[in-house]
């Protein structure tokens, strides 16, 4: 299995409706992209305010294997989410590692 962690920093504060739209799009990936075992996402509520660095949305996806993770990138549902981020994202941090 592969764990895929993503943190997003936006170029401006997002309205609550924008946040919910992005979270809804992310949650929908689980039913559309093959190889996803588990997917969680949410708005950063850490109390470690010195370590936020502006990253306000997080995503964690567990894939069946490395190939499923590779296939996720070009998948049309993922690309639709990426397109929705156009003009909103300042920086993204990604961490992928094998588990289990």
RAFENWO-V528210 format. One record per backbone hydrogen bond with DSSP energy under -1.0 kcal/mol. NH is the residue of the N-H (numbers start at 0). CO is the residue of the C=O. Records with the same first field share a line. If there is no record, write none. Layout:
BEGIN
NH->CO / CO
END
This chain:
BEGIN
1->62
2->96
3->60
4->94
5->58
6->92
7->56
8->90
10->87
18->14
19->15
20->16
21->17
22->18
23->19
24->20
25->21
26->22
27->23
28->25
29->26
31->28
32->28
35->32
36->61
37->61
39->59
41->57
43->55
48->46
50->47
54->51
55->7
56->7
57->41
58->5
59->39
60->3
61->37
62->1
63->34
68->64
69->65
70->66
71->67
78->74
79->75
80->76
81->77
82->78
83->79
84->80
85->82
87->84
88->84
89->8
90->8
92->6
94->4
96->2
98->0
END
